[in-house]
Amino acid sequence: MRMKDMTHPFADTPVAPLSVNLLGILDRQHTALWVFDIDRCRVRWANATALQVWQAASVEALCARDMGQDMSEGVAQRLRQYQSDFISHDAVFQEQWTLYPNGLPVQLSVCFSGYRLPDGRMGMLCEGRPAHQATLESLRSVEALLHTPVMIALYDEASGAPLYRNPASRTAARSHTEHLFEHFVDSKACSRLLEGLDCGEPGMLSALVATSVGERWHEISARRCLDAATGQPAILVSEVDVSRVKESEARARFLAEHDPLTGLANRTQLMRQFAAMMTAADGANTAQIALVLIDLDHFKDVNDSFGHVAGDRILVEVAARLQRSIRPRDVLARLGGDEFLILCARDNLQAELARIHRNIRSVMSQPMVLDGNEIRMTATLGVSLHPDDGMDFETLFRNADLAMYAAKDSGRDALMFYQPHMRQALQERTRLETELRWALERHEFVPYYQPRVDVATGRVVGAEALVRWVHPTRGLLPPVEFIGVCEAMRFINALDQQMFEAVARQQAQWAAAGLDLQVSINLSGAELEDPQLLPELAGALARTGCDPSRLQVEITESMLLGGDARVLQTMQGIRDLGMTIALDDFGTGYSNLAYLQRFPIQILKIDRTFIQGLDKDLPVTELIVNLCHLMKLEVVAEGVETRDQLEWITRHGVAQYQGFLFSKALPADQFAALVKQASGG
């Protein structure tokens, strides 16, 4: 029964006599009839049979019920699909539904058709008849089809036209008339699915399909069947959206061969590309392959000063610049940290590598801006060649690494090719690393003390503690022989801790012997970043009984770069322990005098290069001294070696100095004797 053009039985205007008669006729029908407002989820009118079905006492009582309160999302979705189809075309749906009046299930075969409400919105006329001999299994299967997220559709085999869609399939389809072959982004995928059915087995595949929300990946299964309504051949298709799985798989594949930070190739892809280049080179019989290992110079200073998040930003920018330095057929990879590698094959490699190096120096020469600071990076390159320096990737990589370290030892910002003698250097470095481990365990590192002299009186008022290694076979070694390796091996924190406690104990012993000296000790950037630094310093002071006011911590300018809040907090903690802080090697780093106002620094030590180069750096040195006086900072001159230099700092009011003019660094006993001698004791 259709009610498309009947006068609205619940219109606001008086009902015409014909309408009243029609209402009476409809009310006496044994078919349950009701009008449903889809938008508001309420019944707007019902006949007597429908009131019995819904177990309602009156039309008013039924219309007062909020049907949306307990409506599942699957049902609501299906009703919205009905409404859309009523609007777009003259649709009628015949389906088996289970209603739940007062919570009790009632099975009906319902015909749904569109019905215009008085305000022009599209509602729905429902004609319900009892479902004939429906089994429990069939009732439950209907409910499952309605609520399942699996998209199930039935297509005519001959034309591919849709015969049925469950709500999930209807939601995914771009239109209710979309044919099976139109559903696939690639029609060949549809052909493969249908060809698989020719064997009499269900077809299955993963395919990219067009849906109402764009292209998605679906896991599709299909089988031939007969349409239950017509008996004609049909294809039953079920689909599951696996787009998230596909995206995860694609992401996993990408991460398996790419660096997650820069998007460059990683070591895995590099090995694959190398194998491909090897095959091509063997076929050409002329091309060489080069591994170019790139390491950023002093990148650790950036991480220590700005933090690792800022360091990552620099690495991303460096990756982009390196990519611009090579040709499209070359492979650029990030191996981790600040190490990159270029893989290239050419007939004339020497000229190509020279070009690459020029390009890299050019792009790296441009400053990078980080939090308002200009950072300039350089890169050191080590090169190994196939087949001259090795036949396999691992051998070539090790040799490129040796060449890179040799280039760093020669001054950095350079390119160096592998040479066989470099392997001996590696063996020596490996031996040195082993010896350093033993040296820490055996406490072979000792402090030497360089006197700090009062300019006005010539008396020794303090000392700077400088680490020395008493090597069991090589004798006394200066820091330049081992500090860099300690930093690379991450031993520097343990070394700093050993030296601090030794110096604190020595200062306490001198104080007990009547020598009133302020002793300074250097801390590394890694130590200043260590959250355990302050507890360790406090523990060492407690164990040694040293007066913290007679200890001074020296840091370098690069540690202040970026104004890291953690560094400021640590420095304030050092001051709270009672120690003073000196800024060492001033003038050689990145900072400026503005930092001195922010950080708790009391002493500034002018770098030796300014003192020993007074003839060319005189204006700069005078400016540093004058500004320090204005800021009421105590000034110490380092590297004073001549009488002229001493006279200059005396004229300019520098309070203290240290340098070979007075004494080199000495062991503790010789230093104490020198102090007593200088004081007339």
Secondary structure, 3 states (H helix, E strand, C coil): CCCCCCCCCCCCCCCCHHHHHHHHHHHCCCCEEEEEECCCCEEEEECHHHHHHHCCCCHHHHHCCCCCCCCCHHHHHHHHHHHHHHHHCCCEEEEEEEECHHHCCEEEEEEEEEEECCCCCEEEEEEEEECCCCCHHHHHHHHHHHHCCCEEEEEECCCCCEEEECHHHHHHCCCCCCCCHHHECCHHHHHHHHHHHCCCCCEEEEEEEEECCEEEEEEEEEEEEECCCCCCEEEEEEEEECHHHHHHHHHHHHHHHECCCCCCECHHHHHHHHHHHHHHHHHHCCCEEEEEEEEECCHHHHHHHHCHHHHHHHHHHHHHHHHHCCCCCCEEEEEECCEEEEEEEECCHHHHHHHHHHHHHHHHCCCEEECCEEECCCEEEEEEEECCCCCCHHHHHHHHHHHHHHHHHCCCCCEEECCCCHHHHHHHHHHHHHHHHHHHHHCCEEEEEEEEEECCCCCEEEEEEEEEEEECCCEEECHHHCHHHHHHCCCHHHHHHHHHHHHHHHHHHHHHCCCCCEEEEECCHHHHHCCCHHHHHHHHHHHHCCCHHHEEEEEEHHHHCCCCHHHHHHHHHHHHCCCEEEEEEECCCCCCCHHHHHCCCCEEEECHHHHHCHHHHHHHHHHHHHHHHHCCCEEEECCCCCHHHHHHHHHCCCCEECCCCCCCCECHHHHHHHHHHHCCC
